[in-house]
């Protein structure tokens, strides 16, 4: 099974309602890291407020269109990090209810576009559901995956889906880096802190 096949299998495993006819569903995974009786008494609003104190960079994760799809896929992502030097791996987190993730999984590849400080509106465009996120957006193709490489970003990381893990209400997507590069600019990165862009 190739990388795209493995990613698609992960989608079927985690979202059995999207499985292809004739594919036997695997047992549903345990959705939470801890049982209800082990849970710490932390309110979600307080969790968000406190974790919002941690400034994060902002990226847009994109993937090329798969067979039968009208165009490429993409979503705004704050939860991105490098993971390993050998082999070169990166990781991003995506909500289990994301409508974009299944499209990325079917492609089996993606490109992480690191946004610069002036690209807040671009980020907002990729944070909405149901719209044509690429309308008016300039991009070319990343060299290995063919994923959209957005114009004017600070850096890009072209990846193949390496592994997918569950993490509560999110998925942990590990990508193997196939190519990467930076823009020739001294621009600052776009940061998100306490609910707003910096």
N, C-alpha and C positions, 0 to 999 in steps of 0.2 A: 504494500500500500504506500503510495507517495505521500508527500507532505499535505497536499490538498485533500487527499483521501482521509488522512489521519485527522485533519481539522474538521472535515465534514462528519466523520464518525464521532468526534467530540460533541458536535452540535446535536447529532441524533441521540447520543448518550444523555446529554443534559436537557434536551428539549424534545422528548419523545413524540410530541404532536407534529414535529416537522420531519419525522423519519420517512424515508421512501417506501413505497409499497413493497412488501416482501422482505423487508429488513426487520429481523426480530429485535425488539427493544431489549436493551441491557437493563439490569436492575438499576432502579433510581439511586443516585448517590445520596449519601447523608448531606443535607444542605447546610448544616451549621457546624462550626468548629467545636462547639460545646453543646451539651444537652441543656434544655430549659432550666433544669434544677441546678446547673453549674454556672448560670449566667451571673455576671457582675451587675449590680444595681445601677446601671448607667442609662439615663434617658437619652434618646436619640438626639434631641435638640441640644442637650448639653455636650454630647459627643461631638456634634458638628461644630458647636461654638469653640470648644477647646482645641480641636484638631485644626480649625481654621486659623489658629495662631501660627501654624507651620506654613510658611510661604512655599509654593510649588511653582515650577516652570509649567508652561502650557504648550501642548503639542496638538497636532491634528494627525490622526492615524488614518491612512487611506489604503484602498485596495482597488485593483482593476476590476472591471465588470467581468462576471463569469457568464457562461453560456445562458442566453435567454434573458439577461438583465439589460436594462436600458442604458445604464451608465455606471461609472465608478462609485465606490462607497467611501464614506469617511465620517469621522466623528471627532469632536473636541475631547481631549484627554489630558487630565492633570496628573493622573497616576501612572507615571512612566519613570523608569530608572534603568541604568546599566545593571547588569547582573554578574557577568563573568567575562574575564579576559581570554581564557583558554578552555573551551572554545568561546568565541565572542558572542555573548548572549545579552539580550535586553529583555525587559518585561514591561507589560502594561496591564492595567486592570480595567475590566469592562463590566457593567451591570448585567446580571443574568437576563433582564428583561429588554436589553438593547435589541433594536430591530436592525442595527447595522452589523453587529457581530456575526450573525449567521452568514451574511454576504462576504465578510472578510474570511470567515472559516472556509466557505466554499472555494474562495480564491486560493487559500493556502499560503498567501504571501501578503505583505503589507509594507508600507513606508511610513516612518515616523517623521513628521515635519515639525521642527522646533521653531516656535514662533518668536518673532522679535517684538520689542516693546510697542511698536506702532500698529500691531496687528490684532488689537482687541476686537474690532468689528468682524474680522475674518474668523476669529474664534467663535464669536456669537453665531455667525452664519452656520457653523458646523455643529453647534450645540442644540439646534432645533430639530424636531421630528417632522417628517412629512413634507419637507420642502426640497426643492432642487438645490442642494448645498453647493453644487459646483457652478451655479449660474453666475456668470461674470467673473469667475475665478480663473486666473491664469496659472497654467501648470504644464509641465512636460512629463515624460515617462522616466521613472527611476530605471537605472541601467539593467538591473537583473530581473526584477519582478514586473516591471511595467506599470507599477502603481503610480498614481499621480504624485509628482514632486512639485509642491506648490512654489510659485515664484515669490521671491523676496524673503524667504525664511532664513533663519540663522544657520540651520544645519538640517541634514536629512540622513536617515538610516534605513536602508533597504534590507528587508528581512524575509525569511521563510518561517512559517509557523513551526516551532520546534516541539512544544508541549502545551497542554491546557490543563489547569488544575482548578478545583473548586475552592472558593474561599468565602463562606457565608453567602451573602446575596450578590457576590461578584465572581467573575472568573479571572484567573491569573493566567495570562497568555505570555508564553516565553517564545521569543523569536531569535533565530540564529541570523547573525548579521552577515549579509553577502556583499554589501558595498555601503559606503558612507562618504559624506563630505560636508564642508562648511562653505558659507558664503564669504566673500572677501569684504567684510564690513566690521566696523567696531561698534555696531548697534548693540544695545542692551537686550537681554531676553525679556519676554513678556512673563510677568509673575502674577500669581493669584494669591491674595492674602486677605483674610477676614471678609470674604464675599465680594472683593473688588479687584480689578486689575491694577497693577503697579507699573 
